[in-house]
Amino acid sequence: NAGVTQTPKFQVLKTGQSMTLQCAQDMNHEYMSWYRQDPGMGLRLIHYSVGAGITDQGEVPNGYNVSRSTTEDFPLRLLSAAPSQTSVYFCASSYNDRGGNEQFFGPGTRLTVL
Amino acid sequence: GDSVTQMEGPVTLSEEAFLTINCTYTATGYPSLFWYVQYPGEGLQLLLKATKADDKGSNKGFEATYRKETTSFHLEKGSVQVSDSAVYFCALSDLATDSWGKLQFGAGTQVVVTP
């Protein structure tokens, strides 16, 4: 199993550009989520999905879109990049065992917006 | 709402020293509690967890006990190694507020172990 994979590992954008961060998992997990990690703030939830065709907003959704057309893939779209979106982005997936469910994280994408 | 507070870092230790990282939480229900570790340049991985009061999670020499009376889940290791240098995150999931168990993270504590 490859687990959770993310591409690209690094990306530099100019303000106003758009891009898609890719995330895929091969563990048949129902639950997938996107976080951003900023110094001193831990991980904050951007969007999540509880299954194909179902998505919802997390704590910091503004400026990001998601969709979940398959169980395996959960791309994150930046519509018009801003310097405030400079961060490290992590995708995660898990089963939903109704308590104590471990989330499996990808290696992250480091995004810089100039 | 639910929240997690953990001690600020960085925490700098010598090899073989005792490590404690404090973590306290507030939650509506009876959450599951986790410690995740992030090694340099990598994603997070689960270190240990506890799903009910008085449970003790343990892994790789690390331990944490779920203390409902003090709403705490402090992480301890008796003798750290240089390879334990990482950022440690305390987290909770509360099925009383979210049926899918979304994780709420603390800010993370960087631990640096020197030879």
gemmi code that builds the backbone of each chain (N, CA, C; Angstrom):
import gemmi

chains = {
    "A": [
        ("ASN", (0.827, -1.201, 0.000), (0.000, 0.000, 0.000), (0.861, 1.251, 0.000)),
        ("ALA", (0.502, 2.227, -0.813), (1.241, 3.484, -0.824), (0.771, 4.388, 0.308)),
        ("GLY", (-0.428, 4.137, 0.877), (-0.954, 4.981, 1.940), (-1.590, 6.234, 1.348)),
        ("VAL", (-1.228, 7.379, 1.901), (-1.727, 8.658, 1.411), (-0.609, 9.345, 0.625)),
        ("THR", (-0.887, 9.681, -0.602), (0.110, 10.348, -1.421), (-0.366, 11.747, -1.773)),
        ("GLN", (0.569, 12.664, -1.888), (0.262, 14.052, -2.222), (1.237, 14.532, -3.288)),
        ("THR", (0.698, 15.303, -4.217), (1.550, 15.968, -5.209), (1.046, 17.380, -5.440)),
        ("PRO", (1.923, 18.335, -5.715), (3.384, 18.220, -5.689), (3.920, 18.310, -4.274)),
        ("LYS", (5.201, 18.131, -4.077), (5.818, 18.311, -2.762), (6.066, 19.793, -2.481)),
        ("PHE", (6.419, 20.519, -3.504), (6.696, 21.956, -3.373), (6.013, 22.688, -4.529)),
        ("GLN", (5.586, 23.918, -4.257), (4.968, 24.723, -5.302), (5.136, 26.187, -4.953)),
        ("VAL", (5.485, 26.987, -5.950), (5.535, 28.434, -5.803), (4.531, 29.026, -6.781)),
        ("LEU", (3.665, 29.878, -6.286), (2.652, 30.535, -7.111), (2.787, 32.045, -6.989)),
        ("LYS", (2.254, 32.729, -7.983), (2.118, 34.175, -7.893), (0.702, 34.482, -7.418)),
        ("THR", (0.541, 35.600, -6.763), (-0.771, 36.036, -6.313), (-1.755, 36.034, -7.477)),
        ("GLY", (-2.920, 35.427, -7.245), (-3.955, 35.382, -8.267), (-3.970, 34.107, -9.092)),
        ("GLN", (-2.896, 33.354, -9.066), (-2.877, 32.095, -9.820), (-3.743, 31.054, -9.115)),
        ("SER", (-4.171, 30.069, -9.883), (-4.928, 28.962, -9.308), (-4.131, 27.677, -9.463)),
        ("MET", (-4.432, 26.731, -8.620), (-3.795, 25.419, -8.754), (-4.576, 24.389, -7.959)),
        ("THR", (-4.268, 23.134, -8.214), (-4.891, 22.025, -7.514), (-3.824, 21.184, -6.835)),
        ("LEU", (-4.024, 20.948, -5.560), (-3.180, 20.016, -4.819), (-3.854, 18.651, -4.853)),
        ("GLN", (-3.069, 17.656, -5.239), (-3.643, 16.327, -5.388), (-3.433, 15.502, -4.123)),
        ("CYS", (-4.424, 14.671, -3.823), (-4.332, 13.735, -2.707), (-5.022, 12.438, -3.099)),
        ("ALA", (-4.360, 11.326, -2.820), (-4.957, 10.024, -3.107), (-4.608, 9.048, -1.991)),
        ("GLN", (-5.539, 8.126, -1.724), (-5.277, 7.070, -0.734), (-5.764, 5.733, -1.279)),
        ("ASP", (-5.065, 4.689, -0.904), (-5.385, 3.359, -1.432), (-5.817, 2.424, -0.321)),
        ("MET", (-6.366, 2.965, 0.761), (-6.762, 2.152, 1.907), (-8.284, 2.019, 2.010)),
        ("ASN", (-8.998, 2.513, 1.023), (-10.464, 2.448, 0.993), (-11.083, 3.149, 2.207)),
        ("HIS", (-10.457, 4.244, 2.626), (-10.973, 5.007, 3.755), (-12.142, 5.865, 3.335)),
        ("GLU", (-13.151, 5.934, 4.211), (-14.316, 6.780, 3.934), (-13.977, 8.256, 4.099)),
        ("TYR", (-13.212, 8.553, 5.120), (-13.039, 9.924, 5.585), (-11.723, 10.480, 5.051)),
        ("MET", (-11.773, 11.652, 4.417), (-10.568, 12.341, 3.982), (-10.671, 13.807, 4.357)),
        ("SER", (-9.518, 14.393, 4.581), (-9.521, 15.784, 5.029), (-8.258, 16.498, 4.580)),
        ("TRP", (-8.369, 17.819, 4.540), (-7.239, 18.689, 4.231), (-6.986, 19.613, 5.412)),
        ("TYR", (-5.701, 19.738, 5.786), (-5.277, 20.635, 6.835), (-4.200, 21.572, 6.288)),
        ("ARG", (-4.093, 22.706, 6.928), (-2.930, 23.550, 6.711), (-2.181, 23.684, 8.030)),
        ("GLN", (-0.863, 23.727, 7.923), (-0.022, 23.837, 9.103), (0.760, 25.133, 9.042)),
        ("ASP", (0.560, 25.962, 10.045), (1.263, 27.235, 10.146), (1.974, 27.295, 11.484)),
        ("PRO", (3.123, 27.956, 11.548), (3.916, 27.987, 12.794), (3.076, 28.459, 13.977)),
        ("GLY", (3.155, 27.705, 15.072), (2.477, 28.090, 16.311), (0.977, 27.896, 16.315)),
        ("MET", (0.421, 27.334, 15.229), (-1.037, 27.200, 15.145), (-1.492, 25.762, 14.985)),
        ("GLY", (-0.588, 24.836, 15.030), (-0.987, 23.446, 14.870), (-1.516, 23.209, 13.469)),
        ("LEU", (-2.415, 22.250, 13.358), (-3.068, 21.963, 12.083), (-4.498, 22.444, 12.149)),
        ("ARG", (-4.919, 23.123, 11.101), (-6.287, 23.600, 11.038), (-6.997, 22.963, 9.849)),
        ("LEU", (-8.212, 22.524, 10.104), (-8.970, 21.804, 9.107), (-9.542, 22.757, 8.068)),
        ("ILE", (-9.324, 22.438, 6.791), (-9.813, 23.283, 5.706), (-11.152, 22.755, 5.198)),
        ("HIS", (-11.151, 21.545, 4.676), (-12.348, 20.855, 4.199), (-12.200, 19.375, 4.514)),
        ("TYR", (-13.353, 18.696, 4.548), (-13.297, 17.268, 4.748), (-14.416, 16.594, 3.977)),
        ("SER", (-14.282, 15.285, 3.879), (-15.280, 14.501, 3.144), (-15.516, 13.196, 3.891)),
        ("VAL", (-16.789, 12.818, 4.005), (-17.126, 11.576, 4.688), (-17.462, 10.453, 3.712)),
        ("GLY", (-17.282, 10.727, 2.442), (-17.500, 9.701, 1.425), (-17.596, 10.351, 0.057)),
        ("ALA", (-17.558, 9.539, -0.984), (-17.643, 10.061, -2.348), (-18.923, 10.865, -2.508)),
        ("GLY", (-18.769, 12.068, -3.053), (-19.904, 12.947, -3.297), (-20.321, 13.809, -2.122)),
        ("ILE", (-19.644, 13.654, -0.977), (-20.019, 14.392, 0.241), (-18.807, 15.158, 0.762)),
        ("THR", (-18.950, 16.508, 0.813), (-17.866, 17.316, 1.375), (-18.465, 18.350, 2.311)),
        ("ASP", (-17.622, 18.889, 3.184), (-18.085, 19.918, 4.102), (-16.908, 20.790, 4.501)),
        ("GLN", (-17.245, 21.971, 5.028), (-16.215, 22.931, 5.400), (-15.659, 22.633, 6.777)),
        ("GLY", (-14.394, 22.961, 6.930), (-13.750, 22.888, 8.227), (-13.633, 24.256, 8.841)),
        ("GLU", (-12.551, 24.447, 9.544), (-12.343, 25.680, 10.301), (-11.957, 26.875, 9.420)),
        ("VAL", (-11.176, 26.613, 8.359), (-10.631, 27.705, 7.536), (-10.862, 27.432, 6.051)),
        ("PRO", (-12.103, 27.423, 5.570), (-12.391, 27.000, 4.191), (-12.237, 28.073, 3.124)),
        ("ASN", (-12.187, 29.350, 3.525), (-12.237, 30.425, 2.537), (-11.037, 30.399, 1.597)),
        ("GLY", (-11.322, 30.475, 0.303), (-10.277, 30.482, -0.711), (-9.935, 29.112, -1.248)),
        ("TYR", (-10.620, 28.089, -0.753), (-10.347, 26.709, -1.163), (-11.649, 26.016, -1.582)),
        ("ASN", (-11.518, 25.148, -2.585), (-12.634, 24.291, -2.977), (-12.190, 22.838, -2.990)),
        ("VAL", (-13.138, 21.940, -2.755), (-12.837, 20.509, -2.839), (-13.974, 19.806, -3.542)),
        ("SER", (-13.679, 18.612, -4.002), (-14.693, 17.703, -4.516), (-14.229, 16.291, -4.239)),
        ("ARG", (-15.162, 15.346, -4.223), (-14.799, 13.951, -3.971), (-15.637, 13.088, -4.904)),
        ("SER", (-15.093, 12.834, -6.066), (-15.812, 12.035, -7.056), (-15.547, 10.542, -6.881)),
        ("THR", (-14.464, 10.188, -6.236), (-14.142, 8.785, -5.982), (-13.727, 8.621, -4.523)),
        ("THR", (-13.727, 7.399, -4.049), (-13.256, 7.151, -2.688), (-11.779, 7.489, -2.539)),
        ("GLU", (-11.013, 7.274, -3.610), (-9.559, 7.375, -3.513), (-9.024, 8.806, -3.529)),
        ("ASP", (-9.688, 9.714, -4.251), (-9.082, 11.021, -4.536), (-9.829, 12.167, -3.872)),
        ("PHE", (-9.058, 13.147, -3.425), (-9.669, 14.305, -2.756), (-8.809, 15.535, -3.046)),
        ("PRO", (-8.946, 16.134, -4.233), (-8.129, 17.289, -4.589), (-8.578, 18.570, -3.896)),
        ("LEU", (-7.617, 19.436, -3.634), (-7.865, 20.748, -3.031), (-7.518, 21.818, -4.050)),
        ("ARG", (-8.465, 22.687, -4.346), (-8.244, 23.732, -5.339), (-8.111, 25.099, -4.685)),
        ("LEU", (-7.061, 25.807, -5.061), (-6.922, 27.205, -4.682), (-7.410, 28.028, -5.861)),
        ("LEU", (-8.402, 28.836, -5.633), (-9.075, 29.517, -6.729), (-8.286, 30.721, -7.223)),
        ("SER", (-7.759, 31.512, -6.299), (-6.975, 32.706, -6.620), (-6.002, 32.891, -5.462)),
        ("ALA", (-4.804, 32.397, -5.645), (-3.859, 32.304, -4.532), (-3.535, 33.672, -3.937)),
        ("ALA", (-3.379, 33.677, -2.600), (-3.008, 34.884, -1.868), (-1.817, 34.557, -0.974)),
        ("PRO", (-0.997, 35.557, -0.649), (0.158, 35.288, 0.234), (-0.229, 34.648, 1.559)),
        ("SER", (-1.446, 34.912, 2.047), (-1.899, 34.309, 3.307), (-2.083, 32.799, 3.198)),
        ("GLN", (-2.078, 32.281, 1.982), (-2.210, 30.845, 1.785), (-0.855, 30.131, 1.731)),
        ("THR", (0.201, 30.881, 1.918), (1.521, 30.260, 2.074), (1.499, 29.392, 3.326)),
        ("SER", (1.762, 28.106, 3.154), (1.604, 27.162, 4.258), (2.091, 25.793, 3.813)),
        ("VAL", (2.031, 24.855, 4.740), (2.237, 23.449, 4.404), (0.878, 22.771, 4.492)),
        ("TYR", (0.525, 22.043, 3.450), (-0.796, 21.434, 3.366), (-0.678, 19.916, 3.504)),
        ("PHE", (-1.513, 19.374, 4.377), (-1.523, 17.933, 4.597), (-2.910, 17.376, 4.289)),
        ("CYS", (-2.897, 16.255, 3.608), (-4.094, 15.469, 3.378), (-4.068, 14.292, 4.344)),
        ("ALA", (-5.238, 13.883, 4.814), (-5.302, 12.747, 5.737), (-6.521, 11.913, 5.413)),
        ("SER", (-6.478, 10.646, 5.797), (-7.633, 9.773, 5.598), (-7.773, 8.841, 6.787)),
        ("SER", (-8.994, 8.335, 6.975), (-9.236, 7.403, 8.070), (-10.508, 6.605, 7.825)),
        ("TYR", (-10.592, 5.473, 8.517), (-11.870, 4.799, 8.649), (-12.707, 5.606, 9.635)),
        ("ASN", (-13.975, 5.355, 9.647), (-14.779, 5.912, 10.721), (-15.210, 4.779, 11.621)),
        ("ASP", (-14.470, 4.568, 12.702), (-14.841, 3.496, 13.612), (-15.560, 4.035, 14.841)),
        ("ARG", (-16.065, 5.263, 14.710), (-16.896, 5.874, 15.752), (-16.160, 6.015, 17.074)),
        ("GLY", (-14.897, 6.355, 16.987), (-14.163, 6.593, 18.228), (-12.759, 6.072, 18.126)),
        ("GLY", (-11.789, 6.955, 18.371), (-10.414, 6.523, 18.359), (-9.870, 6.244, 16.986)),
        ("ASN", (-10.488, 6.835, 15.952), (-10.040, 6.528, 14.602), (-8.737, 7.258, 14.274)),
        ("GLU", (-7.712, 6.488, 13.913), (-6.420, 7.039, 13.542), (-6.515, 7.663, 12.160)),
        ("GLN", (-5.950, 8.853, 12.026), (-5.853, 9.462, 10.707), (-4.450, 9.222, 10.164)),
        ("PHE", (-4.401, 8.911, 8.864), (-3.141, 8.661, 8.175), (-2.836, 9.879, 7.309)),
        ("PHE", (-1.653, 10.422, 7.480), (-1.306, 11.667, 6.811), (-0.375, 11.430, 5.629)),
        ("GLY", (-0.554, 12.257, 4.605), (0.394, 12.307, 3.518), (1.638, 13.094, 3.912)),
        ("PRO", (2.626, 13.159, 3.020), (3.899, 13.809, 3.339), (3.847, 15.335, 3.269)),
        ("GLY", (2.771, 15.886, 2.732), (2.619, 17.336, 2.721), (3.031, 17.996, 1.414)),
        ("THR", (2.450, 19.171, 1.181), (2.829, 20.048, 0.062), (3.185, 21.398, 0.642)),
        ("ARG", (4.387, 21.851, 0.366), (4.823, 23.169, 0.849), (4.537, 24.189, -0.241)),
        ("LEU", (3.626, 25.111, 0.057), (3.177, 26.106, -0.931), (3.645, 27.488, -0.522)),
        ("THR", (4.239, 28.185, -1.456), (4.628, 29.583, -1.263), (3.905, 30.426, -2.290)),
        ("VAL", (3.228, 31.478, -1.811), (2.530, 32.401, -2.713), (3.228, 33.753, -2.632)),
        ("LEU", (3.711, 34.186, -3.765), (4.463, 35.450, -3.808), (3.576, 36.631, -4.151)),
    ],
    "B": [
        ("GLY", (-16.459, 25.608, 22.322), (-16.115, 24.473, 21.501), (-14.948, 23.703, 22.087)),
        ("ASP", (-14.654, 22.564, 21.475), (-13.539, 21.739, 21.930), (-12.211, 22.425, 21.645)),
        ("SER", (-11.242, 22.200, 22.517), (-9.914, 22.780, 22.297), (-8.849, 21.951, 22.999)),
        ("VAL", (-7.630, 22.118, 22.528), (-6.468, 21.417, 23.084), (-5.378, 22.441, 23.346)),
        ("THR", (-4.810, 22.391, 24.533), (-3.718, 23.305, 24.898), (-2.509, 22.470, 25.285)),
        ("GLN", (-1.398, 22.744, 24.648), (-0.180, 22.026, 25.000), (0.952, 23.011, 25.219)),
        ("MET", (1.939, 22.562, 25.976), (3.022, 23.455, 26.353), (3.793, 23.908, 25.126)),
        ("GLU", (4.253, 25.154, 25.221), (5.007, 25.716, 24.106), (6.414, 25.167, 24.109)),
        ("GLY", (6.979, 25.111, 22.939), (8.378, 24.721, 22.834), (9.208, 25.905, 22.370)),
        ("PRO", (10.415, 25.639, 21.933), (10.987, 24.296, 21.892), (11.432, 23.792, 23.247)),
        ("VAL", (11.391, 22.498, 23.402), (11.921, 21.828, 24.581), (13.247, 21.206, 24.167)),
        ("THR", (14.311, 21.599, 24.840), (15.641, 21.092, 24.515), (16.124, 20.207, 25.653)),
        ("LEU", (16.550, 19.007, 25.311), (16.959, 18.022, 26.308), (18.252, 17.366, 25.873)),
        ("SER", (18.939, 16.821, 26.849), (20.091, 15.976, 26.537), (19.621, 14.542, 26.377)),
        ("GLU", (20.375, 13.776, 25.607), (20.053, 12.358, 25.444), (19.958, 11.689, 26.815)),
        ("GLU", (18.993, 10.763, 26.939), (18.709, 9.998, 28.143), (17.952, 10.785, 29.213)),
        ("ALA", (17.621, 12.019, 28.945), (16.823, 12.803, 29.892), (15.369, 12.343, 29.845)),
        ("PHE", (14.612, 12.763, 30.871), (13.178, 12.471, 30.964), (12.393, 13.581, 30.270)),
        ("LEU", (11.422, 13.162, 29.484), (10.620, 14.124, 28.727), (9.177, 14.106, 29.215)),
        ("THR", (8.625, 15.282, 29.448), (7.188, 15.447, 29.678), (6.695, 16.578, 28.817)),
        ("ILE", (5.606, 16.349, 28.116), (4.920, 17.411, 27.375), (3.492, 17.451, 27.894)),
        ("ASN", (3.115, 18.586, 28.445), (1.782, 18.721, 29.018), (0.732, 18.990, 27.950)),
        ("CYS", (-0.428, 18.384, 28.144), (-1.557, 18.593, 27.244), (-2.835, 18.592, 28.072)),
        ("THR", (-3.642, 19.620, 27.940), (-4.953, 19.654, 28.563), (-5.992, 19.945, 27.494)),
        ("TYR", (-7.238, 19.581, 27.790), (-8.266, 19.720, 26.775), (-9.570, 20.206, 27.393)),
        ("THR", (-10.417, 20.755, 26.553), (-11.818, 20.991, 26.893), (-12.655, 20.322, 25.815)),
        ("ALA", (-13.718, 19.678, 26.248), (-14.554, 18.951, 25.297), (-15.973, 18.871, 25.826)),
        ("THR", (-16.920, 18.775, 24.906), (-18.329, 18.670, 25.263), (-18.648, 17.277, 25.795)),
        ("GLY", (-18.137, 16.283, 25.114), (-18.446, 14.908, 25.484), (-17.270, 14.222, 26.122)),
        ("TYR", (-17.081, 12.963, 25.760), (-15.977, 12.154, 26.265), (-15.081, 11.806, 25.085)),
        ("PRO", (-14.101, 12.662, 24.846), (-13.338, 12.513, 23.609), (-12.345, 11.366, 23.631)),
        ("SER", (-11.903, 10.986, 22.450), (-10.703, 10.167, 22.298), (-9.510, 11.115, 22.213)),
        ("LEU", (-8.388, 10.704, 22.761), (-7.212, 11.568, 22.824), (-6.037, 10.903, 22.110)),
        ("PHE", (-5.236, 11.729, 21.471), (-4.155, 11.236, 20.630), (-2.894, 12.060, 20.840)),
        ("TRP", (-1.764, 11.421, 20.608), (-0.507, 12.113, 20.370), (-0.011, 11.695, 18.990)),
        ("TYR", (0.234, 12.734, 18.164), (0.839, 12.530, 16.854), (2.249, 13.113, 16.883)),
        ("VAL", (3.130, 12.531, 16.068), (4.510, 13.007, 15.986), (4.831, 13.344, 14.526)),
        ("GLN", (5.567, 14.428, 14.354), (5.995, 14.848, 13.013), (7.505, 14.971, 13.009)),
        ("TYR", (8.164, 14.044, 12.324), (9.612, 14.116, 12.164), (9.947, 15.120, 11.062)),
        ("PRO", (11.138, 15.674, 11.098), (11.493, 16.734, 10.137), (11.210, 16.337, 8.691)),
        ("GLY", (10.489, 17.206, 7.987), (10.214, 16.991, 6.571), (9.162, 15.956, 6.263)),
        ("GLU", (8.464, 15.458, 7.276), (7.487, 14.399, 7.058), (6.088, 14.830, 7.502)),
        ("GLY", (5.111, 13.989, 7.149), (3.760, 14.186, 7.649), (3.623, 13.671, 9.067)),
        ("LEU", (2.441, 13.845, 9.639), (2.191, 13.388, 11.003), (1.920, 11.888, 11.011)),
        ("GLN", (2.292, 11.261, 12.090), (1.951, 9.854, 12.285), (1.516, 9.645, 13.727)),
        ("LEU", (0.585, 8.728, 13.899), (0.045, 8.464, 15.228), (1.122, 7.866, 16.103)),
        ("LEU", (1.297, 8.426, 17.305), (2.245, 7.877, 18.269), (1.508, 6.977, 19.263)),
        ("LEU", (0.409, 7.479, 19.820), (-0.381, 6.674, 20.736), (-1.744, 7.315, 20.903)),
        ("LYS", (-2.670, 6.549, 21.501), (-4.013, 7.076, 21.695), (-4.646, 6.439, 22.926)),
        ("ALA", (-5.721, 7.074, 23.393), (-6.531, 6.526, 24.481), (-7.972, 6.942, 24.222)),
        ("THR", (-8.887, 6.024, 24.395), (-10.262, 6.295, 24.005), (-11.215, 6.455, 25.177)),
        ("LYS", (-10.777, 6.176, 26.405), (-11.639, 6.405, 27.551), (-10.804, 6.710, 28.780)),
        ("ALA", (-11.481, 7.254, 29.782), (-10.801, 7.693, 30.997), (-9.997, 6.558, 31.629)),
        ("ASP", (-8.811, 6.919, 32.114), (-7.864, 6.038, 32.785), (-7.127, 5.087, 31.838)),
        ("ASP", (-7.456, 5.107, 30.571), (-6.685, 4.339, 29.597), (-5.273, 4.905, 29.510)),
        ("LYS", (-4.314, 4.033, 29.306), (-2.936, 4.456, 29.059), (-2.551, 4.027, 27.659)),
        ("GLY", (-2.134, 4.998, 26.858), (-1.587, 4.681, 25.549), (-0.080, 4.598, 25.650)),
        ("SER", (0.543, 3.702, 24.872), (1.992, 3.584, 24.907), (2.513, 3.104, 23.564)),
        ("ASN", (3.725, 3.583, 23.234), (4.356, 3.199, 21.975), (5.767, 3.749, 21.964)),
        ("LYS", (6.718, 2.990, 21.512), (8.115, 3.417, 21.349), (8.687, 4.021, 22.628)),
        ("GLY", (8.258, 3.573, 23.801), (8.758, 4.097, 25.060), (8.010, 5.311, 25.573)),
        ("PHE", (7.107, 5.833, 24.769), (6.264, 6.960, 25.178), (4.993, 6.431, 25.838)),
        ("GLU", (4.498, 7.213, 26.816), (3.252, 6.856, 27.482), (2.431, 8.116, 27.724)),
        ("ALA", (1.108, 7.943, 27.774), (0.216, 9.032, 28.173), (-1.030, 8.396, 28.767)),
        ("THR", (-1.529, 8.984, 29.863), (-2.721, 8.462, 30.535), (-3.845, 9.481, 30.442)),
        ("TYR", (-5.000, 8.998, 30.067), (-6.206, 9.828, 29.907), (-6.753, 10.116, 31.299)),
        ("ARG", (-6.633, 11.364, 31.758), (-7.085, 11.762, 33.086), (-8.295, 12.661, 32.938)),
        ("LYS", (-9.466, 12.086, 33.174), (-10.708, 12.853, 33.008), (-10.842, 13.915, 34.098)),
        ("GLU", (-10.395, 13.588, 35.316), (-10.586, 14.529, 36.424), (-9.771, 15.802, 36.244)),
        ("THR", (-8.637, 15.706, 35.567), (-7.812, 16.888, 35.312), (-7.825, 17.281, 33.838)),
        ("THR", (-8.663, 16.652, 33.051), (-8.755, 16.866, 31.592), (-7.371, 16.990, 30.979)),
        ("SER", (-6.544, 15.976, 31.227), (-5.168, 16.022, 30.748), (-4.763, 14.728, 30.061)),
        ("PHE", (-3.723, 14.832, 29.264), (-3.193, 13.670, 28.517), (-1.703, 13.944, 28.269)),
        ("HIS", (-0.952, 14.013, 29.330), (0.457, 14.390, 29.249), (1.310, 13.264, 28.671)),
        ("LEU", (2.235, 13.631, 27.809), (3.116, 12.654, 27.162), (4.433, 12.563, 27.933)),
        ("GLU", (4.898, 11.335, 28.159), (6.149, 11.127, 28.903), (7.012, 10.066, 28.232)),
        ("LYS", (8.323, 10.255, 28.375), (9.274, 9.218, 27.984), (10.440, 9.276, 28.958)),
        ("GLY", (10.841, 8.141, 29.412), (11.833, 8.083, 30.490), (13.247, 8.405, 30.066)),
        ("SER", (13.607, 8.104, 28.822), (14.982, 8.291, 28.380), (14.968, 8.584, 26.875)),
        ("VAL", (15.092, 9.865, 26.537), (14.948, 10.238, 25.122), (16.247, 9.998, 24.355)),
        ("GLN", (16.080, 9.831, 23.052), (17.198, 9.663, 22.140), (17.196, 10.806, 21.127)),
        ("VAL", (18.326, 10.988, 20.477), (18.399, 12.035, 19.450), (17.312, 11.830, 18.394)),
        ("SER", (16.997, 10.580, 18.111), (15.985, 10.266, 17.097), (14.570, 10.653, 17.516)),
        ("ASP", (14.371, 11.046, 18.771), (13.050, 11.524, 19.221), (12.841, 12.998, 18.921)),
        ("SER", (13.822, 13.645, 18.366), (13.677, 15.051, 17.982), (12.589, 15.167, 16.922)),
        ("ALA", (11.567, 15.938, 17.232), (10.393, 16.014, 16.360), (9.446, 17.054, 16.939)),
        ("VAL", (8.333, 17.253, 16.249), (7.241, 18.075, 16.780), (6.128, 17.122, 17.213)),
        ("TYR", (5.619, 17.316, 18.407), (4.599, 16.447, 18.986), (3.291, 17.227, 19.118)),
        ("PHE", (2.217, 16.616, 18.624), (0.905, 17.247, 18.638), (-0.059, 16.428, 19.485)),
        ("CYS", (-0.721, 17.089, 20.409), (-1.822, 16.488, 21.140), (-3.109, 16.795, 20.368)),
        ("ALA", (-4.038, 15.859, 20.346), (-5.262, 16.057, 19.581), (-6.417, 15.299, 20.219)),
        ("LEU", (-7.627, 15.733, 19.916), (-8.806, 15.023, 20.386), (-9.823, 14.890, 19.275)),
        ("SER", (-10.673, 13.882, 19.416), (-11.858, 13.800, 18.588), (-13.031, 13.526, 19.509)),
        ("ASP", (-14.099, 14.259, 19.295), (-15.229, 14.275, 20.207), (-16.492, 13.903, 19.451)),
        ("LEU", (-16.959, 12.694, 19.628), (-18.146, 12.254, 18.903), (-19.411, 12.966, 19.376)),
        ("ALA", (-19.343, 13.664, 20.508), (-20.513, 14.421, 20.962), (-20.740, 15.641, 20.084)),
        ("THR", (-19.672, 16.152, 19.471), (-19.799, 17.344, 18.630), (-19.655, 17.026, 17.155)),
        ("ASP", (-19.138, 15.847, 16.848), (-18.925, 15.511, 15.447), (-18.949, 14.001, 15.285)),
        ("SER", (-19.951, 13.499, 14.583), (-20.124, 12.046, 14.504), (-19.034, 11.369, 13.699)),
        ("TRP", (-18.251, 12.131, 12.952), (-17.167, 11.547, 12.173), (-15.811, 11.731, 12.846)),
        ("GLY", (-15.804, 12.307, 14.051), (-14.572, 12.317, 14.812), (-13.462, 13.175, 14.249)),
        ("LYS", (-13.804, 14.375, 13.797), (-12.754, 15.259, 13.311), (-11.762, 15.548, 14.427)),
        ("LEU", (-10.498, 15.676, 14.038), (-9.449, 15.942, 15.006), (-9.305, 17.435, 15.282)),
        ("GLN", (-9.167, 17.770, 16.565), (-8.823, 19.126, 16.999), (-7.411, 19.051, 17.547)),
        ("PHE", (-6.474, 19.817, 16.972), (-5.062, 19.727, 17.337), (-4.640, 20.846, 18.275)),
        ("GLY", (-3.669, 20.544, 19.122), (-2.950, 21.584, 19.810), (-1.927, 22.211, 18.870)),
        ("ALA", (-1.219, 23.220, 19.362), (-0.301, 23.995, 18.511), (0.993, 23.245, 18.196)),
        ("GLY", (1.255, 22.173, 18.917), (2.480, 21.407, 18.678), (3.611, 21.864, 19.592)),
        ("THR", (4.442, 20.924, 19.980), (5.614, 21.203, 20.812), (6.845, 20.614, 20.139)),
        ("GLN", (7.795, 21.485, 19.806), (9.032, 20.987, 19.200), (9.961, 20.483, 20.290)),
        ("VAL", (10.489, 19.300, 20.097), (11.439, 18.694, 21.024), (12.762, 18.517, 20.299)),
        ("VAL", (13.825, 19.019, 20.926), (15.173, 18.880, 20.376), (16.009, 18.122, 21.386)),
        ("VAL", (16.552, 16.991, 20.972), (17.390, 16.171, 21.844), (18.829, 16.252, 21.349)),
        ("THR", (19.719, 16.653, 22.252), (21.119, 16.807, 21.869), (21.958, 15.670, 22.427)),
        ("PRO", (23.006, 15.277, 21.706), (23.838, 14.141, 22.164), (24.584, 14.467, 23.464)),
    ],
}
model = gemmi.Model(1)
for chain_id, residues in chains.items():
    chain = gemmi.Chain(chain_id)
    for i, (resn, *xyz) in enumerate(residues, 1):
        res = gemmi.Residue()
        res.name, res.seqid = resn, gemmi.SeqId(i, " ")
        for name, pos in zip(("N", "CA", "C"), xyz):
            atom = gemmi.Atom()
            atom.name, atom.element = name, gemmi.Element(name[0])
            atom.pos, atom.b_iso = gemmi.Position(*pos), 0.0
            res.add_atom(atom)
        chain.add_residue(res)
    model.add_chain(chain)
structure = gemmi.Structure()
structure.add_model(model)
structure.setup_entities()
